[in-house]
Amino acid sequence: MLMEQPVGGHILVIDSGIGGLGVLSQLQKRLPKTRFSYVADEAFFPYGKLDDETLCMRCADIARKFDDVGCVVIACNTASTVVLPHMRDEFDFPIVGIVPAIKVAARNTKTKAFGILATEATAKGKYLSSMIDEFAGDCIVKLHGSKNLARLAEQKLNGSRVLIADVEKEIRPLFTSMRFKETKRIDHVVLGCTHYPFLLAELKQAAPYEVVWIDPAEAVAKRVLNVFKPAADADSKGRSRYYTTAENSHYKVRNIEFEQLKF
């Protein structure tokens, strides 16, 4: 079986921007001897603007740029709902994607009502709808696709201030368009984009009442541990390199230097 096969000590993490750094951080904690390559596909940000065929080709092209990869993590919800079958047919190493934590929310909600905060592209996709039908059929689910929240997260990661009012505007439909009785208001919110956990403090301030915010990054890291078994000669000390596909990058993330990945 796949999870029993030792593979190389190199994991490639792909996202359209820098939201996937949260997933990378979880992986680095759990696999301290593993070598990581992180690609922020800044030239094609956001992935939601691409058609499915282009997105599949793009992620595969990025993966081919790297040798001795033992596992690829698609650290983007939008891409994960599209490219996983194609990538798994194309490559013989594990491909792990981001799956919104709908099962977790459905299991833990006390009001039987929870929200999903995604990007516009993810919210419109059939994949998310099918997951809601399969795992949350007995719950009321409020799905909202935010237009600008991922950009606000990138803004914060690049050292700029994010206004609570701007965040509140992005999440307002999640709380206001459902006229529940007090006992039926949402009590959990699934974060359906890897960028969003970086705005957790702002989200908590912007929300009209307290909810549990569910970050999928930890679950992704656990899934990688199930399928990725570093070879015996894996690096004694993990190293990470960071790449952007933009010719003139706008990233100014503290303590991270991005190299250009040329095509």
Beta strands, then each sheet from edge to edge (+ up, - down):
strand 1: 6-7
strand 2: 10-15
strand 3: 35-40
strand 4: 71-74
strand 5: 95-97
strand 6: 113-119
strand 7: 140-146
strand 8: 188-192
strand 9: 212-214
strand 10: 229-230
strand 11: 240-244
strand 12: 258-260
sheet 1: 1+ 10+
sheet 2: 5+ 4+ 2+ 3+ 11+ 12+
sheet 3: 7+ 6+ 8+ 9+
end
